[in-house]
Amino acid sequence: MKLIIISNRLPVKIKEEAGEYKIVRSEGGLATGLSSLESAQEIHWVGWPGMYIDSPEEKKQIDNRLVDLDFHPVHLTPEQIEKYYEGYSNSTLWPLCHYFFSYIEYNSDYWIAYKKVNQLFCRAALRIIEPGDTVWIQDYQLMLLPAMLRGKTTGVSIGYFHHIPFPSYELFRGLPERAEILHGLLGADLIGFHTYDYMRHFISTVYRVLNVDCNLDEIQMEDHMAEVDAFPMGINYDLYRDAILDPVVSKKAKELKSSFGSHKLILAVDRLDYSKGILIRLRSFLGFLEKHPEYHGKVSLVMIVVPSRDTVDLYADLKTKIDEMTGLINGRYSTINWTPVYYFYRSFSFEELTAMYHIADIALVTPLRDGMNLVAKEYLAAKRDQPGVLILSEMAGAAIELSDAIIVNPTDTNEIEEAIQQALEMSVDEQMVLLKKMQNVISKHTVKQWAGDFIQELEDIKARNEKMSRKIVESESLKQIRKRYQQAHKRLLLFDYDGTLSRFYNDPSQARPTKELLALLTDLSADPHNKVVINSGRDKDTLENWFGHLPIGLAAEHGTFYKEEGVWHSRINEIEWDDEILHILEQTISRTPRSKMEVKKTALVWHYRNVDIWLADLRVNQLIRKLISPCTRLNLQIMRGNKVIEIKTADYNKGYEAKRLLAQDSYDFILAIGDDTTDEDMFAALPKDAITVKIGTVSELAKYDLPAQSMTLPFLRGLL
């Protein structure tokens, strides 16, 4: 069995030197973390090698060298890189996820390229995937890939991790391809995010866009359960902690300290991107200098900006503005002995960067939105026995773990100015206390721990989904059930209606049985060995209207009424509904668009199938809270079903009808099918050898599961 990691880029860089290609391993946090995974599995990596190679011979030569390292390249053309990577990934999804809605570029060519490249990754992965393997897909460039792989593999566990923020529903709903993206992600067994906020946004978006039920962190799909969880990514703590012990780093730190002089250093490290808040940070530093002349000549901002996409107009314009703002500050305040802003537009080596972390008095990390931000954690880890203060944006995922930093609103220049002053005035003792607290957190939540936790949870989910899949009625189990059916002499067939024999409809005219269903019931009831009963929550008049002409048994309102030999019987008298309960329901309906009330003889039902799911969840909790007192007083039961709240007498349920039928006769084959919590009572009342089937969500009581209602009729036809 293998662990196959799939990411946009392989964890290597291919460099051309003197006419030869060299393969150099990447030092990125993801590559480092995943390479340190303690796993008995072989680890393979699928991704783009990072450059376009035109020559087929050179491409083949590099491919062979990469495969020897268990790296499997996906080669992209310049057009695909432009439209899939620079286009849909970075000009559509990136601004969307970082809340820069006005920067989003909608282009159908981008979307076409995105789908095609995801398919290329799928084909490349399929060449090495085998049953039993674990696949871990990384980030927003490959959001369609989980479902693609699930549709073409069996016995494979699929995980996906989203390394950037996931936006709120109100933003994501504006994406034309929103449903396809979500379906793509839901092909995974486990979907991971850095924080619970992103996780919450994703779940909210899924059930509002796709109208799919989410049970806390679980989303029931037709063939698997997709789980959503938060895994805050860490760093290689020991690597940064011990960096200063390297003579090269130590020497570099001394040289830098000498060149910058004795004044305080505020360090900012970012990739060139509008989401990093670089301009607001510069304006904040300018405002600080204007308000605090006493710090002139005593503090400098060291700003490292790593080049990124600066050929794109938006990024080129951002760089120009950064250059201008830096020039303005230095032009206004610099002296012969003091430079307010040291500006480096280039990448720093690991040795240079860790040396800067070590000597910097303050780290100013103020992205406008960031999935995690590992710079904040790297700075803290590198402060080995050295004081230091972290000023951190509340919009960075790291802020949840690093609550002992000075947390700021990254758009509030006044707040950032005050944070700089607070950091400069903080005593060394206080700095060390707060620093130790945060180091204690990040030393435990390392990148190795992050990767290990994700893989472990994926393994646990795999075991659960395998157990669930064994319950799903597939060809082999259907053969066994069919064999028992054909060998039996007396059969009892119990069917729920809504959500089982028919889709759910609030409008009774839409919910009428189809010709196909009526024909199936006719065929089943024509067999003298069969007793067919529809055991439904619907009222008896509706059931009589729809099925009264068929020679089958009917039970209405959860067994309160039942039809036998053409005559309806009642177990209890009709209820005269309490005015308080009616008023509560009517008030709820008036405040909940598209909901409705159904009045039965022995039950009141509030239907909310067509209500916005977020509003429905709110109203359900409010309604139950208001109903508890009057229902307790009147000995009525509040039942939460599939998109319904039902108030009924506590005396009867679907299990009573099942018990009544069993008391009348003995059967050597019993089949019961239902989809709702109300059907659990029916399953529980039946003997252990009964064949019980739950539609949709997994049941603890049912022996088998059918993922979707559309599979019910074919399943029953398969018995004949």
BELDALIN-V843360 format. One record per residue. N is the residue number from 1. RES is the residue in three letters. SS is DSSP state (a for helix, b for strand, c for the rest). BURIAL is b if it has 16 or more other C-alpha atoms within 10 Angstrom, else e. Layout:
N:RES:SS:BURIAL / N:RES:SS:BURIAL
This chain:
1:MET:c:e / 2:LYS:b:b / 3:LEU:b:b / 4:ILE:b:b / 5:ILE:b:b / 6:ILE:b:b / 7:SER:b:b / 8:ASN:b:b / 9:ARG:b:b / 10:LEU:c:b / 11:PRO:c:b / 12:VAL:b:b / 13:LYS:b:b / 14:ILE:b:b / 15:LYS:b:e / 16:GLU:b:e / 17:GLU:b:e / 18:ALA:c:e / 19:GLY:c:e / 20:GLU:b:e / 21:TYR:b:e / 22:LYS:b:e / 23:ILE:b:e / 24:VAL:b:e / 25:ARG:b:e / 26:SER:c:e / 27:GLU:c:e / 28:GLY:c:e / 29:GLY:a:b / 30:LEU:a:b / 31:ALA:a:b / 32:THR:a:b / 33:GLY:a:b / 34:LEU:a:b / 35:SER:a:e / 36:SER:c:e / 37:LEU:c:b / 38:GLU:c:e / 39:SER:c:e / 40:ALA:c:e / 41:GLN:c:e / 42:GLU:b:e / 43:ILE:b:b / 44:HIS:b:b / 45:TRP:b:b / 46:VAL:b:b / 47:GLY:b:b / 48:TRP:b:b / 49:PRO:c:b / 50:GLY:c:b / 51:MET:c:e / 52:TYR:c:e / 53:ILE:c:b / 54:ASP:c:e / 55:SER:c:e / 56:PRO:a:e / 57:GLU:a:e / 58:GLU:a:e / 59:LYS:a:e / 60:LYS:a:e / 61:GLN:a:e / 62:ILE:a:b / 63:ASP:a:b / 64:ASN:a:e / 65:ARG:a:e / 66:LEU:a:b / 67:VAL:a:e / 68:ASP:a:e / 69:LEU:c:e / 70:ASP:c:e / 71:PHE:b:b / 72:HIS:b:b / 73:PRO:b:b / 74:VAL:c:b / 75:HIS:c:b / 76:LEU:c:b / 77:THR:c:e / 78:PRO:a:e / 79:GLU:a:e / 80:GLN:a:b / 81:ILE:a:b / 82:GLU:a:b / 83:LYS:a:b / 84:TYR:a:b / 85:TYR:a:b / 86:GLU:a:b / 87:GLY:a:b / 88:TYR:a:b / 89:SER:a:b / 90:ASN:a:b / 91:SER:a:b / 92:THR:a:b / 93:LEU:a:b / 94:TRP:a:b / 95:PRO:a:b / 96:LEU:a:b / 97:CYS:a:b / 98:HIS:c:b / 99:TYR:c:b / 100:PHE:c:b / 101:PHE:a:b / 102:SER:a:e / 103:TYR:a:e / 104:ILE:c:b / 105:GLU:c:b / 106:TYR:c:e / 107:ASN:c:e / 108:SER:a:e / 109:ASP:a:e / 110:TYR:a:b / 111:TRP:a:b / 112:ILE:a:e / 113:ALA:a:b / 114:TYR:a:b / 115:LYS:a:b / 116:LYS:a:e / 117:VAL:a:b / 118:ASN:a:b / 119:GLN:a:b / 120:LEU:a:b / 121:PHE:a:b / 122:CYS:a:b / 123:ARG:a:b / 124:ALA:a:b / 125:ALA:a:b / 126:LEU:a:e / 127:ARG:c:e / 128:ILE:c:e / 129:ILE:c:b / 130:GLU:c:e / 131:PRO:c:e / 132:GLY:c:e / 133:ASP:c:b / 134:THR:b:b / 135:VAL:b:b / 136:TRP:b:b / 137:ILE:b:b / 138:GLN:b:b / 139:ASP:c:b / 140:TYR:a:b / 141:GLN:a:b / 142:LEU:a:b / 143:MET:c:b / 144:LEU:c:b / 145:LEU:a:b / 146:PRO:a:b / 147:ALA:a:b / 148:MET:a:b / 149:LEU:a:b / 150:ARG:a:b / 151:GLY:c:e / 152:LYS:c:e / 153:THR:c:e / 154:THR:c:e / 155:GLY:c:e / 156:VAL:c:b / 157:SER:b:b / 158:ILE:b:b / 159:GLY:b:b / 160:TYR:b:b / 161:PHE:b:b / 162:HIS:c:b / 163:HIS:c:b / 164:ILE:c:b / 165:PRO:c:b / 166:PHE:c:b / 167:PRO:c:b / 168:SER:c:b / 169:TYR:a:b / 170:GLU:a:e / 171:LEU:a:b / 172:PHE:a:b / 173:ARG:c:e / 174:GLY:c:e / 175:LEU:c:e / 176:PRO:c:e / 177:GLU:c:e / 178:ARG:a:b / 179:ALA:a:e / 180:GLU:a:e / 181:ILE:a:b / 182:LEU:a:b / 183:HIS:a:b / 184:GLY:a:b / 185:LEU:a:b / 186:LEU:c:b / 187:GLY:c:b / 188:ALA:c:b / 189:ASP:c:b / 190:LEU:b:b / 191:ILE:b:b / 192:GLY:b:b / 193:PHE:b:b / 194:HIS:c:b / 195:THR:c:b / 196:TYR:a:b / 197:ASP:a:b / 198:TYR:a:b / 199:MET:a:b / 200:ARG:a:b / 201:HIS:a:b / 202:PHE:a:b / 203:ILE:a:b / 204:SER:a:b / 205:THR:a:b / 206:VAL:a:b / 207:TYR:a:b / 208:ARG:a:b / 209:VAL:a:b / 210:LEU:c:e / 211:ASN:c:e / 212:VAL:c:b / 213:ASP:c:b / 214:CYS:b:b / 215:ASN:b:e / 216:LEU:c:e / 217:ASP:c:e / 218:GLU:b:b / 219:ILE:b:b / 220:GLN:b:b / 221:MET:c:b / 222:GLU:c:e / 223:ASP:c:b / 224:HIS:c:b / 225:MET:b:b / 226:ALA:b:b / 227:GLU:b:b / 228:VAL:b:b / 229:ASP:b:b / 230:ALA:b:b / 231:PHE:c:b / 232:PRO:c:b / 233:MET:c:b / 234:GLY:c:b / 235:ILE:c:b / 236:ASN:c:b / 237:TYR:a:b / 238:ASP:a:e / 239:LEU:a:e / 240:TYR:a:b / 241:ARG:a:b / 242:ASP:c:e / 243:ALA:a:b / 244:ILE:a:b / 245:LEU:a:e / 246:ASP:c:e / 247:PRO:a:e / 248:VAL:a:e / 249:VAL:a:b / 250:SER:a:b / 251:LYS:a:e / 252:LYS:a:b / 253:ALA:a:b / 254:LYS:a:e / 255:GLU:a:e / 256:LEU:a:e / 257:LYS:a:b / 258:SER:a:e / 259:SER:a:e / 260:PHE:a:b / 261:GLY:c:e / 262:SER:c:e / 263:HIS:c:e / 264:LYS:b:b / 265:LEU:b:b / 266:ILE:b:b / 267:LEU:b:b / 268:ALA:b:b / 269:VAL:b:b / 270:ASP:b:b / 271:ARG:b:b / 272:LEU:c:b / 273:ASP:c:b / 274:TYR:a:b / 275:SER:a:b / 276:LYS:a:b / 277:GLY:c:b / 278:ILE:a:b / 279:LEU:a:b / 280:ILE:a:b / 281:ARG:a:b / 282:LEU:a:b / 283:ARG:a:b / 284:SER:a:b / 285:PHE:a:b / 286:LEU:a:b / 287:GLY:a:b / 288:PHE:a:b / 289:LEU:a:b / 290:GLU:a:e / 291:LYS:a:e / 292:HIS:c:e / 293:PRO:a:e / 294:GLU:a:e / 295:TYR:a:b / 296:HIS:c:b / 297:GLY:c:b / 298:LYS:c:e / 299:VAL:b:b / 300:SER:b:b / 301:LEU:b:b / 302:VAL:b:b / 303:MET:b:b / 304:ILE:b:b / 305:VAL:b:b / 306:VAL:b:e / 307:PRO:c:b / 308:SER:c:e / 309:ARG:c:e / 310:ASP:c:e / 311:THR:c:e / 312:VAL:c:e / 313:ASP:a:e / 314:LEU:a:e / 315:TYR:a:b / 316:ALA:a:b / 317:ASP:a:e / 318:LEU:a:b / 319:LYS:a:b / 320:THR:a:e / 321:LYS:a:e / 322:ILE:a:b / 323:ASP:a:e / 324:GLU:a:e / 325:MET:a:b / 326:THR:a:b / 327:GLY:a:e / 328:LEU:a:e / 329:ILE:a:b / 330:ASN:a:b / 331:GLY:a:e / 332:ARG:a:e / 333:TYR:a:b / 334:SER:c:b / 335:THR:b:e / 336:ILE:c:e / 337:ASN:c:e / 338:TRP:b:b / 339:THR:c:b / 340:PRO:c:b / 341:VAL:b:b / 342:TYR:b:b / 343:TYR:b:b / 344:PHE:b:e / 345:TYR:b:e / 346:ARG:c:e / 347:SER:c:e / 348:PHE:c:e / 349:SER:c:e / 350:PHE:a:e / 351:GLU:a:b / 352:GLU:a:b / 353:LEU:a:b / 354:THR:a:b / 355:ALA:a:b / 356:MET:a:b / 357:TYR:a:b / 358:HIS:a:b / 359:ILE:a:b / 360:ALA:c:b / 361:ASP:c:b / 362:ILE:b:b / 363:ALA:b:b / 364:LEU:b:b / 365:VAL:b:b / 366:THR:c:b / 367:PRO:c:b / 368:LEU:c:b / 369:ARG:c:b / 370:ASP:b:b / 371:GLY:c:b / 372:MET:c:b / 373:ASN:c:b / 374:LEU:a:b / 375:VAL:a:b / 376:ALA:a:b / 377:LYS:a:b / 378:GLU:a:b / 379:TYR:a:b / 380:LEU:a:b / 381:ALA:a:b / 382:ALA:a:b / 383:LYS:c:b / 384:ARG:c:b / 385:ASP:c:e / 386:GLN:c:e / 387:PRO:c:b / 388:GLY:c:b / 389:VAL:b:b / 390:LEU:b:b / 391:ILE:b:b / 392:LEU:b:b / 393:SER:b:b / 394:GLU:c:b / 395:MET:c:b / 396:ALA:b:b / 397:GLY:a:b / 398:ALA:a:b / 399:ALA:a:b / 400:ILE:a:b / 401:GLU:c:b / 402:LEU:c:b / 403:SER:c:e / 404:ASP:c:b / 405:ALA:c:b / 406:ILE:b:b / 407:ILE:b:b / 408:VAL:b:b / 409:ASN:c:b / 410:PRO:c:b / 411:THR:c:b / 412:ASP:c:e / 413:THR:a:b / 414:ASN:a:b / 415:GLU:a:e / 416:ILE:a:b / 417:GLU:a:b / 418:GLU:a:e / 419:ALA:a:b / 420:ILE:a:b / 421:GLN:a:e / 422:GLN:a:e / 423:ALA:a:b / 424:LEU:a:b / 425:GLU:a:e / 426:MET:c:e / 427:SER:c:e / 428:VAL:a:e / 429:ASP:a:e / 430:GLU:a:e / 431:GLN:a:b / 432:MET:a:b / 433:VAL:a:e / 434:LEU:a:b / 435:LEU:a:b / 436:LYS:a:b / 437:LYS:a:e / 438:MET:a:b / 439:GLN:a:b / 440:ASN:a:e / 441:VAL:a:e / 442:ILE:a:b / 443:SER:a:b / 444:LYS:a:e / 445:HIS:c:b / 446:THR:c:b / 447:VAL:a:b / 448:LYS:a:b / 449:GLN:a:b / 450:TRP:a:b / 451:ALA:a:b / 452:GLY:a:b / 453:ASP:a:e / 454:PHE:a:b / 455:ILE:a:b / 456:GLN:a:e / 457:GLU:a:b / 458:LEU:a:b / 459:GLU:a:b / 460:ASP:a:e / 461:ILE:a:b / 462:LYS:a:b / 463:ALA:a:e / 464:ARG:a:e / 465:ASN:a:b / 466:GLU:a:e / 467:LYS:a:e / 468:MET:a:b / 469:SER:a:b / 470:ARG:a:e / 471:LYS:a:b / 472:ILE:b:b / 473:VAL:c:b / 474:GLU:c:e / 475:SER:a:e / 476:GLU:a:e / 477:SER:a:e / 478:LEU:a:b / 479:LYS:a:e / 480:GLN:a:e / 481:ILE:a:b / 482:ARG:a:b / 483:LYS:a:e / 484:ARG:a:b / 485:TYR:a:b / 486:GLN:a:e / 487:GLN:a:e / 488:ALA:c:e / 489:HIS:c:e / 490:LYS:c:b / 491:ARG:b:b / 492:LEU:b:b / 493:LEU:b:b / 494:LEU:b:b / 495:PHE:b:b / 496:ASP:c:b / 497:TYR:c:b / 498:ASP:b:b / 499:GLY:c:b / 500:THR:c:b / 501:LEU:c:b / 502:SER:b:b / 503:ARG:c:e / 504:PHE:c:b / 505:TYR:c:e / 506:ASN:c:b / 507:ASP:c:e / 508:PRO:c:e / 509:SER:c:e / 510:GLN:c:e / 511:ALA:c:e / 512:ARG:c:b / 513:PRO:c:b / 514:THR:c:e / 515:LYS:a:e / 516:GLU:a:e / 517:LEU:a:e / 518:LEU:a:e / 519:ALA:a:e / 520:LEU:a:b / 521:LEU:a:b / 522:THR:a:e / 523:ASP:a:e / 524:LEU:a:b / 525:SER:a:b / 526:ALA:a:e / 527:ASP:c:e / 528:PRO:c:e / 529:HIS:c:b / 530:ASN:b:b / 531:LYS:b:b / 532:VAL:b:b / 533:VAL:b:b / 534:ILE:b:b / 535:ASN:b:b / 536:SER:c:b / 537:GLY:c:b / 538:ARG:c:b / 539:ASP:c:b / 540:LYS:a:b / 541:ASP:a:e / 542:THR:a:e / 543:LEU:a:b / 544:GLU:a:b / 545:ASN:a:e / 546:TRP:a:e / 547:PHE:a:b / 548:GLY:c:b / 549:HIS:c:e / 550:LEU:c:b / 551:PRO:c:b / 552:ILE:c:b / 553:GLY:b:b / 554:LEU:b:b / 555:ALA:b:b / 556:ALA:b:b / 557:GLU:c:b / 558:HIS:c:b / 559:GLY:c:b / 560:THR:c:b / 561:PHE:b:b / 562:TYR:b:b / 563:LYS:b:b / 564:GLU:b:e / 565:GLU:c:e / 566:GLY:c:e / 567:VAL:b:e / 568:TRP:b:b / 569:HIS:b:e / 570:SER:b:e / 571:ARG:c:e / 572:ILE:c:e / 573:ASN:c:e / 574:GLU:c:e / 575:ILE:c:e / 576:GLU:c:e / 577:TRP:c:e / 578:ASP:c:e / 579:ASP:a:e / 580:GLU:a:e / 581:ILE:a:b / 582:LEU:a:e / 583:HIS:a:e / 584:ILE:a:e / 585:LEU:a:b / 586:GLU:a:e / 587:GLN:a:e / 588:THR:a:b / 589:ILE:a:b / 590:SER:a:e / 591:ARG:c:e / 592:THR:c:b / 593:PRO:c:e / 594:ARG:c:e / 595:SER:c:b / 596:LYS:b:b / 597:MET:b:b / 598:GLU:b:e / 599:VAL:b:e / 600:LYS:c:b / 601:LYS:c:b / 602:THR:c:b / 603:ALA:b:b / 604:LEU:b:b / 605:VAL:b:b / 606:TRP:b:b / 607:HIS:b:b / 608:TYR:c:b / 609:ARG:c:b / 610:ASN:c:e / 611:VAL:c:b / 612:ASP:c:b / 613:ILE:a:b / 614:TRP:a:e / 615:LEU:a:e / 616:ALA:a:b / 617:ASP:a:e / 618:LEU:a:e / 619:ARG:a:b / 620:VAL:a:b / 621:ASN:a:e / 622:GLN:a:e / 623:LEU:a:b / 624:ILE:a:b / 625:ARG:a:e / 626:LYS:a:e / 627:LEU:a:b / 628:ILE:a:e / 629:SER:a:e / 630:PRO:a:e / 631:CYS:a:b / 632:THR:a:e / 633:ARG:a:e / 634:LEU:c:e / 635:ASN:c:e / 636:LEU:b:b / 637:GLN:b:b / 638:ILE:b:b / 639:MET:b:b / 640:ARG:b:b / 641:GLY:c:e / 642:ASN:c:b / 643:LYS:c:b / 644:VAL:b:b / 645:ILE:b:b / 646:GLU:b:b / 647:ILE:b:b / 648:LYS:b:b / 649:THR:b:b / 650:ALA:c:e / 651:ASP:c:e / 652:TYR:c:b / 653:ASN:c:b / 654:LYS:a:b / 655:GLY:a:b / 656:TYR:a:b / 657:GLU:a:b / 658:ALA:a:b / 659:LYS:a:e / 660:ARG:a:e / 661:LEU:a:b / 662:LEU:a:b / 663:ALA:a:e / 664:GLN:a:e / 665:ASP:c:e / 666:SER:c:e / 667:TYR:c:b / 668:ASP:c:e / 669:PHE:b:b / 670:ILE:b:b / 671:LEU:b:b / 672:ALA:b:b / 673:ILE:b:b / 674:GLY:b:b / 675:ASP:c:b / 676:ASP:c:b / 677:THR:c:e / 678:THR:a:b / 679:ASP:a:b / 680:GLU:a:b / 681:ASP:a:b / 682:MET:a:b / 683:PHE:a:b / 684:ALA:a:e / 685:ALA:a:b / 686:LEU:c:b / 687:PRO:c:e / 688:LYS:c:e / 689:ASP:c:e / 690:ALA:c:b / 691:ILE:b:b / 692:THR:b:b / 693:VAL:b:b / 694:LYS:b:b / 695:ILE:b:b / 696:GLY:c:b / 697:THR:c:b / 698:VAL:c:b / 699:SER:c:b / 700:GLU:c:e / 701:LEU:c:e / 702:ALA:c:b / 703:LYS:c:b / 704:TYR:b:b / 705:ASP:b:b / 706:LEU:b:b / 707:PRO:c:b / 708:ALA:c:b / 709:GLN:a:b / 710:SER:a:e / 711:MET:a:e / 712:THR:a:b / 713:LEU:a:b / 714:PRO:a:e / 715:PHE:a:b / 716:LEU:a:e / 717:ARG:a:e / 718:GLY:c:e / 719:LEU:c:e / 720:LEU:c:e
